[in-house]
Amino acid sequence: MTKEDILEAMKTIRPALQADGGDIEFVDLVDNVVKVKLTGACSGCPHAGMTLKAGVERTLRAKFPEIVRVENVGR
């Protein structure tokens, strides 16, 4: 799993976030932890944690089971 693999997988997630006025940016990959930044409406949304875990993390881990977790570092 490389940064490019993750960026490609994030293309499937991005439209749903953008439809609600938000977006996601890849920040880093460290020890199988994907670090992202939720932006736009997602950055201050009270449901951002649920979006991150139930949407982003679930989707990425389905493609890459070695991912330990996805963290939002954009706060």
PQR file of N, CA, C, O and H, with PARSE charges and radii, in Angstrom:
ATOM      1  N   MET A   1       0.852  -1.175   0.000 -0.4000 1.5000
ATOM      2  CA  MET A   1       0.000   0.000   0.000 -0.0000 2.0000
ATOM      3  C   MET A   1       0.900   1.242   0.000  0.5500 1.7000
ATOM      4  O   MET A   1       1.780   1.393   0.847 -0.5500 1.4000
ATOM      5  N   THR A   2       0.657   2.106  -0.955 -0.4000 1.5000
ATOM      6  CA  THR A   2       1.437   3.330  -1.088 -0.0000 2.0000
ATOM      7  C   THR A   2       0.523   4.552  -0.977  0.5500 1.7000
ATOM      8  O   THR A   2      -0.702   4.433  -0.959 -0.5500 1.4000
ATOM      9  H   THR A   2      -0.058   1.983  -1.643  0.4000 1.0000
ATOM     10  N   LYS A   3       1.136   5.701  -0.906 -0.4000 1.5000
ATOM     11  CA  LYS A   3       0.381   6.953  -0.894 -0.0000 2.0000
ATOM     12  C   LYS A   3      -0.515   7.028  -2.133  0.5500 1.7000
ATOM     13  O   LYS A   3      -1.673   7.437  -2.046 -0.5500 1.4000
ATOM     14  H   LYS A   3       2.131   5.797  -0.921  0.4000 1.0000
ATOM     15  N   GLU A   4       0.021   6.636  -3.269 -0.4000 1.5000
ATOM     16  CA  GLU A   4      -0.743   6.681  -4.521 -0.0000 2.0000
ATOM     17  C   GLU A   4      -1.950   5.751  -4.466  0.5500 1.7000
ATOM     18  O   GLU A   4      -3.014   6.089  -4.983 -0.5500 1.4000
ATOM     19  H   GLU A   4       0.962   6.304  -3.340  0.4000 1.0000
ATOM     20  N   ASP A   5      -1.794   4.578  -3.843 -0.4000 1.5000
ATOM     21  CA  ASP A   5      -2.916   3.644  -3.680 -0.0000 2.0000
ATOM     22  C   ASP A   5      -4.027   4.280  -2.856  0.5500 1.7000
ATOM     23  O   ASP A   5      -5.205   4.174  -3.194 -0.5500 1.4000
ATOM     24  H   ASP A   5      -0.929   4.303  -3.423  0.4000 1.0000
ATOM     25  N   ILE A   6      -3.640   4.937  -1.776 -0.4000 1.5000
ATOM     26  CA  ILE A   6      -4.620   5.576  -0.900 -0.0000 2.0000
ATOM     27  C   ILE A   6      -5.309   6.727  -1.618  0.5500 1.7000
ATOM     28  O   ILE A   6      -6.528   6.875  -1.526 -0.5500 1.4000
ATOM     29  H   ILE A   6      -2.683   5.023  -1.501  0.4000 1.0000
ATOM     30  N   LEU A   7      -4.542   7.542  -2.331 -0.4000 1.5000
ATOM     31  CA  LEU A   7      -5.136   8.654  -3.075 -0.0000 2.0000
ATOM     32  C   LEU A   7      -6.151   8.151  -4.097  0.5500 1.7000
ATOM     33  O   LEU A   7      -7.203   8.763  -4.282 -0.5500 1.4000
ATOM     34  H   LEU A   7      -3.552   7.422  -2.406  0.4000 1.0000
ATOM     35  N   GLU A   8      -5.844   7.055  -4.751 -0.4000 1.5000
ATOM     36  CA  GLU A   8      -6.767   6.477  -5.725 -0.0000 2.0000
ATOM     37  C   GLU A   8      -8.040   5.996  -5.038  0.5500 1.7000
ATOM     38  O   GLU A   8      -9.138   6.222  -5.547 -0.5500 1.4000
ATOM     39  H   GLU A   8      -4.990   6.558  -4.601  0.4000 1.0000
ATOM     40  N   ALA A   9      -7.911   5.344  -3.901 -0.4000 1.5000
ATOM     41  CA  ALA A   9      -9.077   4.857  -3.161 -0.0000 2.0000
ATOM     42  C   ALA A   9      -9.921   6.018  -2.624  0.5500 1.7000
ATOM     43  O   ALA A   9     -11.145   5.916  -2.537 -0.5500 1.4000
ATOM     44  H   ALA A   9      -7.019   5.160  -3.488  0.4000 1.0000
ATOM     45  N   MET A  10      -9.263   7.107  -2.268 -0.4000 1.5000
ATOM     46  CA  MET A  10      -9.992   8.268  -1.743 -0.0000 2.0000
ATOM     47  C   MET A  10     -10.865   8.922  -2.803  0.5500 1.7000
ATOM     48  O   MET A  10     -11.796   9.653  -2.467 -0.5500 1.4000
ATOM     49  H   MET A  10      -8.269   7.190  -2.338  0.4000 1.0000
ATOM     50  N   LYS A  11     -10.584   8.674  -4.064 -0.4000 1.5000
ATOM     51  CA  LYS A  11     -11.412   9.226  -5.144 -0.0000 2.0000
ATOM     52  C   LYS A  11     -12.844   8.697  -5.068  0.5500 1.7000
ATOM     53  O   LYS A  11     -13.773   9.354  -5.539 -0.5500 1.4000
ATOM     54  H   LYS A  11      -9.827   8.080  -4.337  0.4000 1.0000
ATOM     55  N   THR A  12     -13.025   7.513  -4.479 -0.4000 1.5000
ATOM     56  CA  THR A  12     -14.374   6.962  -4.358 -0.0000 2.0000
ATOM     57  C   THR A  12     -15.131   7.588  -3.184  0.5500 1.7000
ATOM     58  O   THR A  12     -16.361   7.577  -3.161 -0.5500 1.4000
ATOM     59  H   THR A  12     -12.270   6.980  -4.096  0.4000 1.0000
ATOM     60  N   ILE A  13     -14.407   8.125  -2.226 -0.4000 1.5000
ATOM     61  CA  ILE A  13     -14.996   8.728  -1.026 -0.0000 2.0000
ATOM     62  C   ILE A  13     -15.337  10.199  -1.251  0.5500 1.7000
ATOM     63  O   ILE A  13     -16.358  10.696  -0.774 -0.5500 1.4000
ATOM     64  H   ILE A  13     -13.408   8.135  -2.245  0.4000 1.0000
ATOM     65  N   ARG A  14     -14.476  10.874  -1.974 -0.4000 1.5000
ATOM     66  CA  ARG A  14     -14.549  12.329  -2.155 -0.0000 2.0000
ATOM     67  C   ARG A  14     -15.912  12.840  -2.645  0.5500 1.7000
ATOM     68  O   ARG A  14     -16.389  13.835  -2.098 -0.5500 1.4000
ATOM     69  H   ARG A  14     -13.647  10.471  -2.361  0.4000 1.0000
ATOM     70  N   PRO A  15     -16.571  12.226  -3.642 -0.5600 1.5000
ATOM     71  CA  PRO A  15     -17.843  12.770  -4.123  0.2800 2.0000
ATOM     72  C   PRO A  15     -18.927  12.889  -3.048  0.5500 1.7000
ATOM     73  O   PRO A  15     -19.697  13.849  -3.045 -0.5500 1.4000
ATOM     74  N   ALA A  16     -18.984  11.924  -2.147 -0.4000 1.5000
ATOM     75  CA  ALA A  16     -19.993  11.982  -1.075 -0.0000 2.0000
ATOM     76  C   ALA A  16     -19.714  13.142  -0.135  0.5500 1.7000
ATOM     77  O   ALA A  16     -20.642  13.825   0.298 -0.5500 1.4000
ATOM     78  H   ALA A  16     -18.357  11.144  -2.149  0.4000 1.0000
ATOM     79  N   LEU A  17     -18.459  13.372   0.184 -0.4000 1.5000
ATOM     80  CA  LEU A  17     -18.105  14.493   1.055 -0.0000 2.0000
ATOM     81  C   LEU A  17     -18.368  15.825   0.361  0.5500 1.7000
ATOM     82  O   LEU A  17     -18.882  16.760   0.974 -0.5500 1.4000
ATOM     83  H   LEU A  17     -17.705  12.818  -0.167  0.4000 1.0000
ATOM     84  N   GLN A  18     -18.016  15.905  -0.913 -0.4000 1.5000
ATOM     85  CA  GLN A  18     -18.212  17.134  -1.668 -0.0000 2.0000
ATOM     86  C   GLN A  18     -19.688  17.456  -1.843  0.5500 1.7000
ATOM     87  O   GLN A  18     -20.063  18.627  -1.908 -0.5500 1.4000
ATOM     88  H   GLN A  18     -17.598  15.145  -1.411  0.4000 1.0000
ATOM     89  N   ALA A  19     -20.524  16.438  -1.919 -0.4000 1.5000
ATOM     90  CA  ALA A  19     -21.966  16.653  -2.063 -0.0000 2.0000
ATOM     91  C   ALA A  19     -22.539  17.368  -0.840  0.5500 1.7000
ATOM     92  O   ALA A  19     -23.561  18.047  -0.941 -0.5500 1.4000
ATOM     93  H   ALA A  19     -20.220  15.487  -1.866  0.4000 1.0000
ATOM     94  N   ASP A  20     -21.894  17.219   0.302 -0.4000 1.5000
ATOM     95  CA  ASP A  20     -22.332  17.875   1.531 -0.0000 2.0000
ATOM     96  C   ASP A  20     -21.512  19.128   1.843  0.5500 1.7000
ATOM     97  O   ASP A  20     -21.616  19.680   2.939 -0.5500 1.4000
ATOM     98  H   ASP A  20     -21.064  16.667   0.384  0.4000 1.0000
ATOM     99  N   GLY A  21     -20.698  19.577   0.884 -0.4000 1.5000
ATOM    100  CA  GLY A  21     -19.931  20.801   1.076 -0.0000 2.0000
ATOM    101  C   GLY A  21     -18.582  20.616   1.740  0.5500 1.7000
ATOM    102  O   GLY A  21     -17.953  21.593   2.147 -0.5500 1.4000
ATOM    103  H   GLY A  21     -20.614  19.128  -0.006  0.4000 1.0000
ATOM    104  N   GLY A  22     -18.132  19.381   1.854 -0.4000 1.5000
ATOM    105  CA  GLY A  22     -16.844  19.106   2.485 -0.0000 2.0000
ATOM    106  C   GLY A  22     -15.869  18.492   1.512  0.5500 1.7000
ATOM    107  O   GLY A  22     -16.144  18.392   0.317 -0.5500 1.4000
ATOM    108  H   GLY A  22     -18.643  18.588   1.524  0.4000 1.0000
ATOM    109  N   ASP A  23     -14.742  18.087   2.023 -0.4000 1.5000
ATOM    110  CA  ASP A  23     -13.737  17.407   1.211 -0.0000 2.0000
ATOM    111  C   ASP A  23     -12.741  16.735   2.151  0.5500 1.7000
ATOM    112  O   ASP A  23     -12.831  16.871   3.371 -0.5500 1.4000
ATOM    113  H   ASP A  23     -14.519  18.168   2.994  0.4000 1.0000
ATOM    114  N   ILE A  24     -11.806  16.019   1.575 -0.4000 1.5000
ATOM    115  CA  ILE A  24     -10.792  15.313   2.342 -0.0000 2.0000
ATOM    116  C   ILE A  24      -9.460  15.437   1.628  0.5500 1.7000
ATOM    117  O   ILE A  24      -9.395  15.366   0.401 -0.5500 1.4000
ATOM    118  H   ILE A  24     -11.732  15.909   0.584  0.4000 1.0000
ATOM    119  N   GLU A  25      -8.399  15.624   2.401 -0.4000 1.5000
ATOM    120  CA  GLU A  25      -7.054  15.700   1.856 -0.0000 2.0000
ATOM    121  C   GLU A  25      -6.184  14.652   2.536  0.5500 1.7000
ATOM    122  O   GLU A  25      -6.252  14.467   3.752 -0.5500 1.4000
ATOM    123  H   GLU A  25      -8.453  15.682   3.398  0.4000 1.0000
ATOM    124  N   PHE A  26      -5.375  13.974   1.748 -0.4000 1.5000
ATOM    125  CA  PHE A  26      -4.394  13.043   2.301 -0.0000 2.0000
ATOM    126  C   PHE A  26      -3.259  13.861   2.901  0.5500 1.7000
ATOM    127  O   PHE A  26      -2.772  14.799   2.271 -0.5500 1.4000
ATOM    128  H   PHE A  26      -5.320  14.123   0.761  0.4000 1.0000
ATOM    129  N   VAL A  27      -2.830  13.512   4.123 -0.4000 1.5000
ATOM    130  CA  VAL A  27      -1.724  14.205   4.780 -0.0000 2.0000
ATOM    131  C   VAL A  27      -0.491  13.317   4.844  0.5500 1.7000
ATOM    132  O   VAL A  27       0.592  13.735   4.434 -0.5500 1.4000
ATOM    133  H   VAL A  27      -3.226  12.749   4.635  0.4000 1.0000
ATOM    134  N   ASP A  28      -0.639  12.087   5.355 -0.4000 1.5000
ATOM    135  CA  ASP A  28       0.526  11.230   5.537 -0.0000 2.0000
ATOM    136  C   ASP A  28       0.089   9.792   5.786  0.5500 1.7000
ATOM    137  O   ASP A  28      -1.076   9.521   6.076 -0.5500 1.4000
ATOM    138  H   ASP A  28      -1.519  11.747   5.687  0.4000 1.0000
ATOM    139  N   LEU A  29       1.033   8.889   5.668 -0.4000 1.5000
ATOM    140  CA  LEU A  29       0.854   7.488   6.003 -0.0000 2.0000
ATOM    141  C   LEU A  29       2.028   7.100   6.887  0.5500 1.7000
ATOM    142  O   LEU A  29       3.173   7.075   6.436 -0.5500 1.4000
ATOM    143  H   LEU A  29       1.979   9.109   5.431  0.4000 1.0000
ATOM    144  N   VAL A  30       1.737   6.796   8.157 -0.4000 1.5000
ATOM    145  CA  VAL A  30       2.784   6.467   9.129 -0.0000 2.0000
ATOM    146  C   VAL A  30       2.388   5.188   9.868  0.5500 1.7000
ATOM    147  O   VAL A  30       1.360   5.143  10.544 -0.5500 1.4000
ATOM    148  H   VAL A  30       0.807   6.817   8.524  0.4000 1.0000
ATOM    149  N   ASP A  31       3.210   4.158   9.732 -0.4000 1.5000
ATOM    150  CA  ASP A  31       2.963   2.889  10.429 -0.0000 2.0000
ATOM    151  C   ASP A  31       1.545   2.383  10.209  0.5500 1.7000
ATOM    152  O   ASP A  31       0.873   1.977  11.157 -0.5500 1.4000
ATOM    153  H   ASP A  31       4.045   4.195   9.183  0.4000 1.0000
ATOM    154  N   ASN A  32       1.092   2.406   8.963 -0.4000 1.5000
ATOM    155  CA  ASN A  32      -0.247   1.942   8.570 -0.0000 2.0000
ATOM    156  C   ASN A  32      -1.385   2.756   9.183  0.5500 1.7000
ATOM    157  O   ASN A  32      -2.518   2.280   9.250 -0.5500 1.4000
ATOM    158  H   ASN A  32       1.638   2.736   8.193  0.4000 1.0000
ATOM    159  N   VAL A  33      -1.095   3.964   9.627 -0.4000 1.5000
ATOM    160  CA  VAL A  33      -2.114   4.916  10.071 -0.0000 2.0000
ATOM    161  C   VAL A  33      -2.200   5.991   8.987  0.5500 1.7000
ATOM    162  O   VAL A  33      -1.214   6.654   8.666 -0.5500 1.4000
ATOM    163  H   VAL A  33      -0.174   4.350   9.573  0.4000 1.0000
ATOM    164  N   VAL A  34      -3.399   6.144   8.434 -0.4000 1.5000
ATOM    165  CA  VAL A  34      -3.619   7.139   7.393 -0.0000 2.0000
ATOM    166  C   VAL A  34      -4.046   8.435   8.068  0.5500 1.7000
ATOM    167  O   VAL A  34      -5.007   8.458   8.836 -0.5500 1.4000
ATOM    168  H   VAL A  34      -4.200   5.605   8.694  0.4000 1.0000
ATOM    169  N   LYS A  35      -3.329   9.506   7.777 -0.4000 1.5000
ATOM    170  CA  LYS A  35      -3.642  10.812   8.348 -0.0000 2.0000
ATOM    171  C   LYS A  35      -4.248  11.666   7.255  0.5500 1.7000
ATOM    172  O   LYS A  35      -3.664  11.834   6.185 -0.5500 1.4000
ATOM    173  H   LYS A  35      -2.548   9.488   7.152  0.4000 1.0000
ATOM    174  N   VAL A  36      -5.432  12.208   7.535 -0.4000 1.5000
ATOM    175  CA  VAL A  36      -6.161  13.014   6.569 -0.0000 2.0000
ATOM    176  C   VAL A  36      -6.592  14.323   7.207  0.5500 1.7000
ATOM    177  O   VAL A  36      -6.521  14.489   8.425 -0.5500 1.4000
ATOM    178  H   VAL A  36      -5.906  12.072   8.404  0.4000 1.0000
ATOM    179  N   LYS A  37      -7.035  15.241   6.377 -0.4000 1.5000
ATOM    180  CA  LYS A  37      -7.587  16.496   6.855 -0.0000 2.0000
ATOM    181  C   LYS A  37      -8.962  16.655   6.230  0.5500 1.7000
ATOM    182  O   LYS A  37      -9.099  16.728   5.009 -0.5500 1.4000
ATOM    183  H   LYS A  37      -7.092  15.107   5.388  0.4000 1.0000
ATOM    184  N   LEU A  38      -9.980  16.709   7.081 -0.4000 1.5000
ATOM    185  CA  LEU A  38     -11.329  16.989   6.605 -0.0000 2.0000
ATOM    186  C   LEU A  38     -11.457  18.494   6.455  0.5500 1.7000
ATOM    187  O   LEU A  38     -11.095  19.243   7.362 -0.5500 1.4000
ATOM    188  H   LEU A  38      -9.869  16.650   8.073  0.4000 1.0000
ATOM    189  N   THR A  39     -11.970  18.944   5.314 -0.4000 1.5000
ATOM    190  CA  THR A  39     -12.055  20.367   5.029 -0.0000 2.0000
ATOM    191  C   THR A  39     -13.484  20.769   4.668  0.5500 1.7000
ATOM    192  O   THR A  39     -14.377  19.931   4.545 -0.5500 1.4000
ATOM    193  H   THR A  39     -12.264  18.335   4.576  0.4000 1.0000
ATOM    194  N   GLY A  40     -13.667  22.070   4.503 -0.4000 1.5000
ATOM    195  CA  GLY A  40     -14.987  22.577   4.151 -0.0000 2.0000
ATOM    196  C   GLY A  40     -15.977  22.321   5.260  0.5500 1.7000
ATOM    197  O   GLY A  40     -15.646  22.440   6.440 -0.5500 1.4000
ATOM    198  H   GLY A  40     -12.942  22.751   4.603  0.4000 1.0000
ATOM    199  N   ALA A  41     -17.190  21.971   4.885 -0.4000 1.5000
ATOM    200  CA  ALA A  41     -18.245  21.722   5.864 -0.0000 2.0000
ATOM    201  C   ALA A  41     -17.892  20.577   6.810  0.5500 1.7000
ATOM    202  O   ALA A  41     -18.380  20.534   7.939 -0.5500 1.4000
ATOM    203  H   ALA A  41     -17.458  21.875   3.926  0.4000 1.0000
ATOM    204  N   CYS A  42     -17.058  19.663   6.364 -0.4000 1.5000
ATOM    205  CA  CYS A  42     -16.676  18.519   7.205 -0.0000 2.0000
ATOM    206  C   CYS A  42     -15.770  18.913   8.367  0.5500 1.7000
ATOM    207  O   CYS A  42     -15.741  18.224   9.386 -0.5500 1.4000
ATOM    208  H   CYS A  42     -16.661  19.698   5.447  0.4000 1.0000
ATOM    209  N   SER A  43     -15.032  20.008   8.226 -0.4000 1.5000
ATOM    210  CA  SER A  43     -14.058  20.360   9.256 -0.0000 2.0000
ATOM    211  C   SER A  43     -14.703  20.749  10.575  0.5500 1.7000
ATOM    212  O   SER A  43     -14.112  20.521  11.630 -0.5500 1.4000
ATOM    213  H   SER A  43     -15.056  20.568   7.398  0.4000 1.0000
ATOM    214  N   GLY A  44     -15.881  21.321  10.548 -0.4000 1.5000
ATOM    215  CA  GLY A  44     -16.524  21.725  11.790 -0.0000 2.0000
ATOM    216  C   GLY A  44     -17.801  20.974  12.090  0.5500 1.7000
ATOM    217  O   GLY A  44     -18.516  21.308  13.034 -0.5500 1.4000
ATOM    218  H   GLY A  44     -16.361  21.506   9.690  0.4000 1.0000
ATOM    219  N   CYS A  45     -18.087  19.977  11.306 -0.4000 1.5000
ATOM    220  CA  CYS A  45     -19.345  19.243  11.456 -0.0000 2.0000
ATOM    221  C   CYS A  45     -19.315  18.354  12.696  0.5500 1.7000
ATOM    222  O   CYS A  45     -18.317  17.682  12.954 -0.5500 1.4000
ATOM    223  H   CYS A  45     -17.506  19.705  10.539  0.4000 1.0000
ATOM    224  N   PRO A  46     -20.410  18.346  13.467 -0.5600 1.5000
ATOM    225  CA  PRO A  46     -20.458  17.480  14.643  0.2800 2.0000
ATOM    226  C   PRO A  46     -20.456  15.988  14.290  0.5500 1.7000
ATOM    227  O   PRO A  46     -20.206  15.147  15.153 -0.5500 1.4000
ATOM    228  N   HIS A  47     -20.732  15.664  13.035 -0.4000 1.5000
ATOM    229  CA  HIS A  47     -20.749  14.267  12.602 -0.0000 2.0000
ATOM    230  C   HIS A  47     -19.448  13.846  11.927  0.5500 1.7000
ATOM    231  O   HIS A  47     -19.366  12.750  11.374 -0.5500 1.4000
ATOM    232  H   HIS A  47     -20.935  16.348  12.334  0.4000 1.0000
ATOM    233  N   ALA A  48     -18.431  14.705  11.967 -0.4000 1.5000
ATOM    234  CA  ALA A  48     -17.166  14.419  11.286 -0.0000 2.0000
ATOM    235  C   ALA A  48     -16.523  13.135  11.793  0.5500 1.7000
ATOM    236  O   ALA A  48     -15.966  12.378  10.997 -0.5500 1.4000
ATOM    237  H   ALA A  48     -18.498  15.596  12.417  0.4000 1.0000
ATOM    238  N   GLY A  49     -16.584  12.873  13.071 -0.4000 1.5000
ATOM    239  CA  GLY A  49     -16.007  11.647  13.624 -0.0000 2.0000
ATOM    240  C   GLY A  49     -16.678  10.406  13.071  0.5500 1.7000
ATOM    241  O   GLY A  49     -16.015   9.418  12.756 -0.5500 1.4000
ATOM    242  H   GLY A  49     -17.036  13.488  13.718  0.4000 1.0000
ATOM    243  N   MET A  50     -17.999  10.459  12.954 -0.4000 1.5000
ATOM    244  CA  MET A  50     -18.739   9.338  12.401 -0.0000 2.0000
ATOM    245  C   MET A  50     -18.414   9.172  10.912  0.5500 1.7000
ATOM    246  O   MET A  50     -18.245   8.052  10.430 -0.5500 1.4000
ATOM    247  H   MET A  50     -18.538  11.262  13.210  0.4000 1.0000
ATOM    248  N   THR A  51     -18.330  10.285  10.197 -0.4000 1.5000
ATOM    249  CA  THR A  51     -17.967  10.233   8.782 -0.0000 2.0000
ATOM    250  C   THR A  51     -16.593   9.609   8.619  0.5500 1.7000
ATOM    251  O   THR A  51     -16.383   8.781   7.733 -0.5500 1.4000
ATOM    252  H   THR A  51     -18.468  11.195  10.589  0.4000 1.0000
ATOM    253  N   LEU A  52     -15.668  10.002   9.464 -0.4000 1.5000
ATOM    254  CA  LEU A  52     -14.310   9.497   9.376 -0.0000 2.0000
ATOM    255  C   LEU A  52     -14.259   7.995   9.617  0.5500 1.7000
ATOM    256  O   LEU A  52     -13.620   7.270   8.855 -0.5500 1.4000
ATOM    257  H   LEU A  52     -15.839  10.675  10.183  0.4000 1.0000
ATOM    258  N   LYS A  53     -14.923   7.519  10.664 -0.4000 1.5000
ATOM    259  CA  LYS A  53     -14.867   6.098  11.018 -0.0000 2.0000
ATOM    260  C   LYS A  53     -15.772   5.241  10.134  0.5500 1.7000
ATOM    261  O   LYS A  53     -15.327   4.235   9.581 -0.5500 1.4000
ATOM    262  H   LYS A  53     -15.443   8.108  11.283  0.4000 1.0000
ATOM    263  N   ALA A  54     -17.038   5.636  10.001 -0.4000 1.5000
ATOM    264  CA  ALA A  54     -18.006   4.803   9.285 -0.0000 2.0000
ATOM    265  C   ALA A  54     -17.874   4.920   7.774  0.5500 1.7000
ATOM    266  O   ALA A  54     -18.245   4.001   7.045 -0.5500 1.4000
ATOM    267  H   ALA A  54     -17.399   6.454  10.450  0.4000 1.0000
ATOM    268  N   GLY A  55     -17.353   6.032   7.306 -0.4000 1.5000
ATOM    269  CA  GLY A  55     -17.228   6.218   5.868 -0.0000 2.0000
ATOM    270  C   GLY A  55     -15.812   6.026   5.369  0.5500 1.7000
ATOM    271  O   GLY A  55     -15.522   5.075   4.642 -0.5500 1.4000
ATOM    272  H   GLY A  55     -17.051   6.779   7.899  0.4000 1.0000
ATOM    273  N   VAL A  56     -14.942   6.922   5.758 -0.4000 1.5000
ATOM    274  CA  VAL A  56     -13.578   6.940   5.233 -0.0000 2.0000
ATOM    275  C   VAL A  56     -12.786   5.712   5.681  0.5500 1.7000
ATOM    276  O   VAL A  56     -12.243   4.985   4.848 -0.5500 1.4000
ATOM    277  H   VAL A  56     -15.177   7.694   6.349  0.4000 1.0000
ATOM    278  N   GLU A  57     -12.719   5.483   6.978 -0.4000 1.5000
ATOM    279  CA  GLU A  57     -11.917   4.359   7.481 -0.0000 2.0000
ATOM    280  C   GLU A  57     -12.449   3.023   6.988  0.5500 1.7000
ATOM    281  O   GLU A  57     -11.675   2.160   6.574 -0.5500 1.4000
ATOM    282  H   GLU A  57     -13.160   6.073   7.654  0.4000 1.0000
ATOM    283  N   ARG A  58     -13.751   2.850   7.029 -0.4000 1.5000
ATOM    284  CA  ARG A  58     -14.347   1.583   6.582 -0.0000 2.0000
ATOM    285  C   ARG A  58     -14.031   1.318   5.111  0.5500 1.7000
ATOM    286  O   ARG A  58     -13.696   0.195   4.735 -0.5500 1.4000
ATOM    287  H   ARG A  58     -14.379   3.551   7.365  0.4000 1.0000
ATOM    288  N   THR A  59     -14.139   2.352   4.287 -0.4000 1.5000
ATOM    289  CA  THR A  59     -13.862   2.201   2.854 -0.0000 2.0000
ATOM    290  C   THR A  59     -12.395   1.876   2.596  0.5500 1.7000
ATOM    291  O   THR A  59     -12.085   0.976   1.816 -0.5500 1.4000
ATOM    292  H   THR A  59     -14.411   3.264   4.592  0.4000 1.0000
ATOM    293  N   LEU A  60     -11.493   2.605   3.249 -0.4000 1.5000
ATOM    294  CA  LEU A  60     -10.069   2.364   3.036 -0.0000 2.0000
ATOM    295  C   LEU A  60      -9.628   1.013   3.581  0.5500 1.7000
ATOM    296  O   LEU A  60      -8.816   0.329   2.959 -0.5500 1.4000
ATOM    297  H   LEU A  60     -11.745   3.336   3.883  0.4000 1.0000
ATOM    298  N   ARG A  61     -10.156   0.623   4.739 -0.4000 1.5000
ATOM    299  CA  ARG A  61      -9.762  -0.674   5.315 -0.0000 2.0000
ATOM    300  C   ARG A  61     -10.307  -1.844   4.509  0.5500 1.7000
ATOM    301  O   ARG A  61      -9.720  -2.926   4.515 -0.5500 1.4000
ATOM    302  H   ARG A  61     -10.816   1.179   5.245  0.4000 1.0000
ATOM    303  N   ALA A  62     -11.422  -1.640   3.816 -0.4000 1.5000
ATOM    304  CA  ALA A  62     -11.947  -2.699   2.950 -0.0000 2.0000
ATOM    305  C   ALA A  62     -10.977  -2.975   1.806  0.5500 1.7000
ATOM    306  O   ALA A  62     -10.825  -4.119   1.378 -0.5500 1.4000
ATOM    307  H   ALA A  62     -11.899  -0.761   3.811  0.4000 1.0000
ATOM    308  N   LYS A  63     -10.324  -1.932   1.315 -0.4000 1.5000
ATOM    309  CA  LYS A  63      -9.343  -2.087   0.234 -0.0000 2.0000
ATOM    310  C   LYS A  63      -7.968  -2.480   0.768  0.5500 1.7000
ATOM    311  O   LYS A  63      -7.233  -3.232   0.128 -0.5500 1.4000
ATOM    312  H   LYS A  63     -10.447  -1.002   1.663  0.4000 1.0000
ATOM    313  N   PHE A  64      -7.633  -1.964   1.944 -0.4000 1.5000
ATOM    314  CA  PHE A  64      -6.307  -2.173   2.527 -0.0000 2.0000
ATOM    315  C   PHE A  64      -6.454  -2.618   3.981  0.5500 1.7000
ATOM    316  O   PHE A  64      -6.400  -1.781   4.883 -0.5500 1.4000
ATOM    317  H   PHE A  64      -8.230  -1.353   2.464  0.4000 1.0000
ATOM    318  N   PRO A  65      -6.636  -3.903   4.227 -0.5600 1.5000
ATOM    319  CA  PRO A  65      -6.860  -4.404   5.596  0.2800 2.0000
ATOM    320  C   PRO A  65      -5.713  -4.098   6.560  0.5500 1.7000
ATOM    321  O   PRO A  65      -5.902  -4.138   7.776 -0.5500 1.4000
ATOM    322  N   GLU A  66      -4.540  -3.797   6.033 -0.4000 1.5000
ATOM    323  CA  GLU A  66      -3.398  -3.502   6.896 -0.0000 2.0000
ATOM    324  C   GLU A  66      -3.478  -2.130   7.550  0.5500 1.7000
ATOM    325  O   GLU A  66      -2.690  -1.830   8.448 -0.5500 1.4000
ATOM    326  H   GLU A  66      -4.386  -3.764   5.046  0.4000 1.0000
ATOM    327  N   ILE A  67      -4.419  -1.288   7.116 -0.4000 1.5000
ATOM    328  CA  ILE A  67      -4.591   0.024   7.743 -0.0000 2.0000
ATOM    329  C   ILE A  67      -5.068  -0.180   9.177  0.5500 1.7000
ATOM    330  O   ILE A  67      -6.034  -0.902   9.424 -0.5500 1.4000
ATOM    331  H   ILE A  67      -5.058  -1.531   6.387  0.4000 1.0000
ATOM    332  N   VAL A  68      -4.388   0.458  10.110 -0.4000 1.5000
ATOM    333  CA  VAL A  68      -4.731   0.359  11.526 -0.0000 2.0000
ATOM    334  C   VAL A  68      -5.900   1.286  11.842  0.5500 1.7000
ATOM    335  O   VAL A  68      -6.856   0.889  12.507 -0.5500 1.4000
ATOM    336  H   VAL A  68      -3.603   1.045   9.909  0.4000 1.0000
ATOM    337  N   ARG A  69      -5.816   2.532  11.356 -0.4000 1.5000
ATOM    338  CA  ARG A  69      -6.890   3.497  11.564 -0.0000 2.0000
ATOM    339  C   ARG A  69      -6.672   4.692  10.640  0.5500 1.7000
ATOM    340  O   ARG A  69      -5.623   4.840  10.011 -0.5500 1.4000
ATOM    341  H   ARG A  69      -5.040   2.856  10.815  0.4000 1.0000
ATOM    342  N   VAL A  70      -7.697   5.537  10.581 -0.4000 1.5000
ATOM    343  CA  VAL A  70      -7.620   6.797   9.843 -0.0000 2.0000
ATOM    344  C   VAL A  70      -7.826   7.912  10.854  0.5500 1.7000
ATOM    345  O   VAL A  70      -8.786   7.888  11.625 -0.5500 1.4000
ATOM    346  H   VAL A  70      -8.549   5.417  11.092  0.4000 1.0000
ATOM    347  N   GLU A  71      -6.928   8.888  10.852 -0.4000 1.5000
ATOM    348  CA  GLU A  71      -7.002  10.004  11.799 -0.0000 2.0000
ATOM    349  C   GLU A  71      -7.194  11.313  11.059  0.5500 1.7000
ATOM    350  O   GLU A  71      -6.599  11.538  10.005 -0.5500 1.4000
ATOM    351  H   GLU A  71      -6.148   8.907  10.226  0.4000 1.0000
ATOM    352  N   ASN A  72      -8.032  12.175  11.620 -0.4000 1.5000
ATOM    353  CA  ASN A  72      -8.188  13.537  11.114 -0.0000 2.0000
ATOM    354  C   ASN A  72      -7.185  14.423  11.859  0.5500 1.7000
ATOM    355  O   ASN A  72      -7.292  14.592  13.073 -0.5500 1.4000
ATOM    356  H   ASN A  72      -8.516  11.992  12.476  0.4000 1.0000
ATOM    357  N   VAL A  73      -6.226  14.980  11.145 -0.4000 1.5000
ATOM    358  CA  VAL A  73      -5.208  15.818  11.765 -0.0000 2.0000
ATOM    359  C   VAL A  73      -5.431  17.297  11.434  0.5500 1.7000
ATOM    360  O   VAL A  73      -4.562  18.134  11.681 -0.5500 1.4000
ATOM    361  H   VAL A  73      -6.140  14.842  10.158  0.4000 1.0000
ATOM    362  N   GLY A  74      -6.588  17.603  10.880 -0.4000 1.5000
ATOM    363  CA  GLY A  74      -6.833  18.965  10.420 -0.0000 2.0000
ATOM    364  C   GLY A  74      -7.530  19.861  11.403  0.5500 1.7000
ATOM    365  O   GLY A  74      -8.040  20.907  11.002 -0.5500 1.4000
ATOM    366  H   GLY A  74      -7.293  16.923  10.679  0.4000 1.0000
ATOM    367  N   ARG A  75      -7.581  19.517  12.646 -0.4000 1.5000
ATOM    368  CA  ARG A  75      -8.301  20.326  13.617 -0.0000 2.0000
ATOM    369  C   ARG A  75      -7.477  21.476  14.100  0.5500 1.7000
ATOM    370  O   ARG A  75      -7.938  22.262  14.928 -0.5500 1.4000
ATOM    371  H   ARG A  75      -7.167  18.667  12.971  0.4000 1.0000
TER
END
